[in-house]
Amino acid sequence: MIEAVIVDDERLARKDLRAVLQQFPFITITGEASNVAEALQLIERTLPQLIFLDIEMPEANGFTLLEQLKTVPEVIFTTAYDAYAIKAFEVNALDYLLKPVTSKRLAESLERLQEVTKPAVQQTAQYPELREKIFVKDGERCWFIPLGDIRLLESTGSYTRICFGKHAPLLARSLQAMESRLNPQYFFRASRKHIVNLEHVQHIIALNQYMLQLELTDGTKIPVSRRQSILFRELRGI
Amino acid sequence: MNMRYRYWIYQIVGWLSFTYLYNNIRTDGFAFRLDVFIDGEFYGAILSGIFYTHLLHLYLRKQNLARYRFGSLFLKLWFSVLLTSLGITATFLTYEIIIAGGWNKFMVSMDAARTFTSRTTTFMVIMGIIWLVWHLIVWAWVIIYFSLLQSRFKRMALEAENRLKQAELDTLKSKLNPHFLFNALTSIRSLIAENPLRAQEAVGELAEVLRSAMLVEHQQQISFAKELEVVQHYLAIEKIRFEERLQVQYEIDPAAYEQSMPPMLLQTLVENAIKHGISQKAAGGDIRIKTQMENKHYYIHVENTGKIAEDTLQNGFGITGTIKRLALLYGDKATFSIRNTGQHTVHATVKLPRV
């Protein structure tokens, strides 16, 4: 059983999708929203595993919604036009459906989805798990990034650069804001400017008596501030 | 060579040679005299010829002659030729009167040529003959003028036709808007399950809109009433999609119904009001269609909730084709404007001549 919500500004479009979804009993629609503000509330309240998301909506589009979510569930975009935006997905490209949605095409989408969907999110956990994703849109390109793939978060003023794989898009959020959402068990605040995913640390080098340097899997060297070095040693018992 | 220089060279050379030859026609035969070149009268005659035919040239240039049929074109030309030669005749007369030293003295000279009972009749007949002769000369000028400009006129006519076709095409393109068709079809699809009767109606409405879009090709003008009907069908289809987010109000002066307008003009404005206004707002909004009658003009207003960006205004708001067509059909008798009024209203106005 997969719990899903539908986000679309047109009532008839939502109704249409609901009607087609009746052929797939393993999908339960737990709610509908007609705009981004409504959708945010709905998703935070019901924590669905899947969102059917319209991209073109007045005032704030589907991408804006995803950017505002702390972590994003699986997303199937529904769009009236073969929008340029969908082609922007290069990494972790999720599926999209062209409206009007046909049951054949929907069946293909849902099949693909079942391969990737995991059990419902643990609501009790304080921090999202590493396999959960965040949505990042940098210019024309979009990514769904599993938290575990992130090596490094680097502050550039009010923006945060997120380094994963071969990419390093900018996210319009401060490093502080990101830190509060990340599990400190994995994500370590190395300095004022950097948060490092400890899973991606290859070597720990002692620069001197006080300061450490972390070398990441891609070879990047991140100096750890004096204070954080002490904390790191305490936590890791080195 | 530049068309403009060529015109002046032809004018000067033409009038110079004509006046020279004319001056040398004598009862005792032809003489190539050179003393006319120091005569002021000679240059005065040339200047007056150039002046009046230049006026004629300016007038002809302003007219879109390709537009007229042969009959009305001929009458138009004849009338302007008569006026031009009258001007030349009047100038000569004035000159003669001044030379003679006043009207009375001039009229005395009429006695010498007297063949009729009264001086006045003689004067009228002589002037009439002079006018007639000049009228023939100006006709000759017109024939030369057109034969020299023929290729240019042909090109201009073709260009004008081309522009009109292009504008029609632009309008047509914006008309058979695939987005609208697409949205209409998906709306109707969803409606089939919910309200089959309404869906059936909607298909009829869509057919009406498409029918009138096809007619644009063949019609330059339709009645406002007909256009409004199409717009109402169109809005009925959009209402399926937007539901209570779209509210429409009409304030139509009954006198407006019989007025004529280019087809799909109001339709384009309403489409834009939806595309740039209503569909951009989560809460939707209103569209108000109004008419306003004046003595020689009438106005069509389309107001909608929303705000248009400055660059959208400058880029023609997607109705470039319509504006071009307005200019070609009505010249400066029709105008179009669009602006933000207040924070949340966009106001488009078309001024059209009354029929």
Chai-1 contact restraints between the chains, C-beta under 6 A:
chainA,res_idxA,chainB,res_idxB,connection_type,confidence,min_distance_angstrom,max_distance_angstrom,comment,restraint_id
A,L12,B,S187,contact,1.0,0.0,6.0,A-B,restraint_1
A,L12,B,S190,contact,1.0,0.0,6.0,A-B,restraint_2
A,K15,B,S190,contact,1.0,0.0,6.0,A-B,restraint_3
A,D16,B,S190,contact,1.0,0.0,6.0,A-B,restraint_4
A,N35,B,A282,contact,1.0,0.0,6.0,A-B,restraint_5
A,P58,B,Q280,contact,1.0,0.0,6.0,A-B,restraint_6
A,P58,B,K281,contact,1.0,0.0,6.0,A-B,restraint_7
A,P58,B,A282,contact,1.0,0.0,6.0,A-B,restraint_8
A,E59,B,A282,contact,1.0,0.0,6.0,A-B,restraint_9
A,K99,B,T186,contact,1.0,0.0,6.0,A-B,restraint_10
A,P100,B,T186,contact,1.0,0.0,6.0,A-B,restraint_11
A,P100,B,R189,contact,1.0,0.0,6.0,A-B,restraint_12
